[in-house]
Amino acid sequence: MGEDEIMNISSTQIPDDVVLDEERAIQLKESGNKALQEGHDAEATRLYSLALSYSPKNTAILCNRALVYIRSESYGLAIADATAAIQIDPKSAKAYYRRGTAEFALNKPKAARKDFRMVCKLLPKDRDARAKLALCEKAVKEAAFAEAIQSDETMPLSSTINVGSYAIERTYDGPHPHGAFADAEDVEPLDDVDKERAFFQPGCCPMEFVMVRY
Protein backbone atom coordinates (compact mmCIF):
# COMPACT_ATOMS: atom_id res chain seq x y z
CA MET A 1 0.00 0.00 0.00
CA GLY A 2 1.37 3.42 -1.01
CA GLU A 3 1.65 6.48 1.19
CA ASP A 4 -1.14 8.30 -0.66
CA GLU A 5 -3.52 5.41 0.06
CA ILE A 6 -2.90 5.39 3.80
CA MET A 7 -2.85 9.18 4.22
CA ASN A 8 -6.26 9.45 5.89
CA ILE A 9 -6.32 6.16 7.79
CA SER A 10 -6.84 6.64 11.53
CA SER A 11 -4.36 5.36 14.08
CA THR A 12 -6.75 2.58 15.11
CA GLN A 13 -7.17 1.25 11.57
CA ILE A 14 -3.61 0.80 10.34
CA PRO A 15 -3.56 -2.10 7.81
CA ASP A 16 -1.32 -5.10 8.41
CA ASP A 17 0.86 -4.26 5.41
CA VAL A 18 1.79 -0.84 6.82
CA VAL A 19 5.10 -1.07 8.65
CA LEU A 20 5.44 1.21 11.65
CA ASP A 21 8.46 3.38 11.08
CA GLU A 22 9.29 6.05 13.64
CA GLU A 23 12.13 7.48 11.58
CA ARG A 24 9.89 7.88 8.52
CA ALA A 25 7.20 9.46 10.73
CA ILE A 26 9.69 12.06 12.02
CA GLN A 27 10.75 12.91 8.47
CA LEU A 28 7.15 13.43 7.44
CA LYS A 29 6.52 15.50 10.55
CA GLU A 30 9.44 17.79 9.66
CA SER A 31 8.01 18.21 6.17
CA GLY A 32 4.62 18.94 7.70
CA ASN A 33 6.16 21.57 9.97
CA LYS A 34 7.74 23.28 6.97
CA ALA A 35 4.47 23.28 5.07
CA LEU A 36 2.72 24.72 8.11
CA GLN A 37 5.28 27.52 8.46
CA GLU A 38 4.82 28.39 4.80
CA GLY A 39 1.06 28.57 5.23
CA HIS A 40 0.21 25.41 3.28
CA ASP A 41 -2.29 24.02 5.79
CA ALA A 42 -3.78 21.36 3.51
CA GLU A 43 -0.34 19.97 2.68
CA ALA A 44 0.64 20.06 6.36
CA THR A 45 -2.48 18.08 7.24
CA ARG A 46 -1.66 15.51 4.57
CA LEU A 47 1.90 15.08 5.77
CA TYR A 48 0.94 14.83 9.46
CA SER A 49 -1.75 12.27 8.63
CA LEU A 50 0.78 10.25 6.67
CA ALA A 51 3.27 10.51 9.52
CA LEU A 52 0.65 9.20 11.94
CA SER A 53 0.14 6.14 9.76
CA TYR A 54 3.76 5.22 10.54
CA SER A 55 3.61 6.30 14.19
CA PRO A 56 -0.02 6.46 15.37
CA LYS A 57 0.87 7.14 19.02
CA ASN A 58 3.18 10.06 18.41
CA THR A 59 1.67 12.82 20.55
CA ALA A 60 3.79 15.56 18.96
CA ILE A 61 2.38 14.78 15.52
CA LEU A 62 -1.16 14.58 16.89
CA CYS A 63 -0.74 18.00 18.52
CA ASN A 64 0.72 19.47 15.34
CA ARG A 65 -2.20 18.22 13.26
CA ALA A 66 -4.57 19.57 15.90
CA LEU A 67 -2.95 22.97 15.39
CA VAL A 68 -3.60 22.81 11.64
CA TYR A 69 -7.21 21.86 12.33
CA ILE A 70 -7.55 24.88 14.64
CA ARG A 71 -6.13 27.16 11.97
CA SER A 72 -8.65 25.82 9.47
CA GLU A 73 -11.47 26.12 12.07
CA SER A 74 -12.01 22.35 12.14
CA TYR A 75 -12.34 22.49 15.91
CA GLY A 76 -14.01 19.12 16.37
CA LEU A 77 -11.13 17.36 14.60
CA ALA A 78 -8.64 19.34 16.68
CA ILE A 79 -10.34 18.21 19.89
CA ALA A 80 -10.27 14.59 18.66
CA ASP A 81 -6.51 14.71 17.98
CA ALA A 82 -5.74 16.49 21.26
CA THR A 83 -7.86 14.02 23.21
CA ALA A 84 -6.06 11.10 21.54
CA ALA A 85 -2.73 12.66 22.54
CA ILE A 86 -3.91 13.11 26.15
CA GLN A 87 -4.98 9.47 26.31
CA ILE A 88 -1.50 8.47 25.20
CA ASP A 89 0.27 10.98 27.44
CA PRO A 90 -1.86 12.49 30.24
CA LYS A 91 0.96 14.95 30.99
CA SER A 92 1.14 16.47 27.51
CA ALA A 93 0.71 20.20 28.20
CA LYS A 94 0.59 20.92 24.47
CA ALA A 95 -2.33 18.54 24.01
CA TYR A 96 -4.33 20.22 26.78
CA TYR A 97 -3.46 23.60 25.27
CA ARG A 98 -4.67 22.55 21.82
CA ARG A 99 -7.89 21.07 23.15
CA GLY A 100 -8.56 24.08 25.35
CA THR A 101 -8.06 26.42 22.40
CA ALA A 102 -10.51 24.47 20.24
CA GLU A 103 -13.08 24.26 23.05
CA PHE A 104 -12.86 28.01 23.65
CA ALA A 105 -13.39 28.62 19.93
CA LEU A 106 -16.54 26.47 20.14
CA ASN A 107 -17.83 28.66 23.00
CA LYS A 108 -17.22 26.01 25.65
CA PRO A 109 -15.40 28.14 28.25
CA LYS A 110 -15.92 25.71 31.13
CA ALA A 111 -14.28 22.83 29.27
CA ALA A 112 -11.51 25.13 28.04
CA ARG A 113 -10.94 26.43 31.57
CA LYS A 114 -10.44 22.89 32.82
CA ASP A 115 -7.82 22.19 30.15
CA PHE A 116 -5.94 25.45 30.67
CA ARG A 117 -5.87 24.77 34.39
CA MET A 118 -4.05 21.54 33.54
CA VAL A 119 -1.63 23.46 31.32
CA CYS A 120 -0.90 25.88 34.18
CA LYS A 121 -0.44 22.95 36.54
CA LEU A 122 2.03 21.28 34.17
CA LEU A 123 3.71 24.55 33.17
CA PRO A 124 3.25 26.92 36.12
CA LYS A 125 5.57 29.59 34.65
CA ASP A 126 3.88 29.74 31.26
CA ARG A 127 2.49 33.29 30.96
CA ASP A 128 0.48 32.55 27.83
CA ALA A 129 -1.29 29.64 29.51
CA ARG A 130 -2.17 31.85 32.49
CA ALA A 131 -3.48 34.54 30.15
CA LYS A 132 -5.64 31.98 28.34
CA LEU A 133 -6.94 30.69 31.67
CA ALA A 134 -7.88 34.24 32.69
CA LEU A 135 -9.85 34.64 29.46
CA CYS A 136 -11.69 31.39 30.18
CA GLU A 137 -12.51 32.50 33.72
CA LYS A 138 -13.89 35.79 32.39
CA ALA A 139 -15.98 34.04 29.74
CA VAL A 140 -17.45 31.63 32.31
CA LYS A 141 -18.46 34.53 34.59
CA GLU A 142 -19.98 36.48 31.71
CA ALA A 143 -21.96 33.43 30.59
CA ALA A 144 -23.27 32.88 34.13
CA PHE A 145 -24.25 36.55 34.41
CA ALA A 146 -26.05 36.48 31.05
CA GLU A 147 -27.89 33.32 32.08
CA ALA A 148 -29.00 34.93 35.35
CA ILE A 149 -30.34 37.99 33.52
CA GLN A 150 -32.15 35.81 31.02
CA SER A 151 -33.76 33.85 33.86
CA ASP A 152 -35.02 37.05 35.52
CA GLU A 153 -36.43 38.41 32.27
CA THR A 154 -38.28 35.21 31.38
CA MET A 155 -39.55 34.50 34.89
CA PRO A 156 -43.40 34.51 34.96
CA LEU A 157 -44.95 37.50 36.71
CA SER A 158 -46.86 35.22 39.10
CA SER A 159 -43.57 34.03 40.60
CA THR A 160 -42.42 37.59 41.32
CA ILE A 161 -45.51 38.67 43.31
CA ASN A 162 -46.12 37.77 46.93
CA VAL A 163 -49.90 37.77 47.15
CA GLY A 164 -49.79 37.41 50.92
CA SER A 165 -48.07 40.76 51.29
CA TYR A 166 -51.10 42.69 50.04
CA ALA A 167 -53.68 43.91 52.59
CA ILE A 168 -57.32 43.52 51.48
CA GLU A 169 -60.00 45.81 52.87
CA ARG A 170 -63.10 43.78 53.67
CA THR A 171 -65.63 46.67 53.89
CA TYR A 172 -67.68 45.90 50.81
CA ASP A 173 -71.05 44.34 51.77
CA GLY A 174 -72.65 43.94 48.38
CA PRO A 175 -74.46 46.14 45.86
CA HIS A 176 -76.89 48.89 46.90
CA PRO A 177 -79.23 49.63 44.00
CA HIS A 178 -80.56 52.82 45.63
CA GLY A 179 -77.09 54.06 46.58
CA ALA A 180 -76.99 56.97 48.98
CA PHE A 181 -80.78 57.23 49.00
CA ALA A 182 -81.37 53.85 50.64
CA ASP A 183 -81.40 55.10 54.27
CA ALA A 184 -82.93 58.54 53.74
CA GLU A 185 -86.45 58.55 55.28
CA ASP A 186 -87.32 62.11 54.25
CA VAL A 187 -86.57 61.60 50.56
CA GLU A 188 -89.44 61.35 48.15
CA PRO A 189 -89.82 58.11 46.17
CA LEU A 190 -87.42 57.99 43.25
CA ASP A 191 -88.73 58.22 39.73
CA ASP A 192 -87.36 55.92 37.03
CA VAL A 193 -84.60 58.33 35.95
CA ASP A 194 -83.39 58.82 39.51
CA LYS A 195 -83.37 55.07 40.09
CA GLU A 196 -81.32 54.47 36.95
CA ARG A 197 -78.85 57.24 37.92
CA ALA A 198 -78.46 55.82 41.43
CA PHE A 199 -78.14 52.33 40.02
CA PHE A 200 -74.96 53.30 38.19
CA GLN A 201 -73.26 55.01 41.11
CA PRO A 202 -69.89 53.44 42.06
CA GLY A 203 -70.43 50.29 44.11
CA CYS A 204 -74.12 50.09 43.34
CA CYS A 205 -74.14 47.95 40.21
CA PRO A 206 -75.40 44.41 41.05
CA MET A 207 -73.01 41.52 40.42
CA GLU A 208 -75.30 39.79 37.93
CA PHE A 209 -75.12 42.87 35.73
CA VAL A 210 -71.37 42.94 35.36
CA MET A 211 -70.79 39.18 35.42
CA VAL A 212 -72.37 38.49 32.04
CA ARG A 213 -72.15 34.87 30.97
CA TYR A 214 -71.49 34.18 27.30
Sequence and secondary structure as in RCSB ss.txt:
>XXXX:A:sequence
MGEDEIMNISSTQIPDDVVLDEERAIQLKESGNKALQEGHDAEATRLYSLALSYSPKNTAILCNRALVYIRSESY
GLAIADATAAIQIDPKSAKAYYRRGTAEFALNKPKAARKDFRMVCKLLPKDRDARAKLALCEKAVKEAAFAEAIQ
SDETMPLSSTINVGSYAIERTYDGPHPHGAFADAEDVEPLDDVDKERAFFQPGCCPMEFVMVRY
>XXXX:A:secstr
  TTTTTT  TT   TT    HHHHHHHHHHHHHHHHTT HHHHHHHHHHHHHH TT HHHHHHHHHHHHHTT H
HHHHHHHHHHHHH TT HHHHHHHHHHHHHTT HHHHHHHHHHHHHH TT HHHHHHHHHHHHHHHHHHHHHHHH
HHHHS GGGT  GGGS          TTGGGTT TTS    HHHHHHHHTSTT S HHHHS   
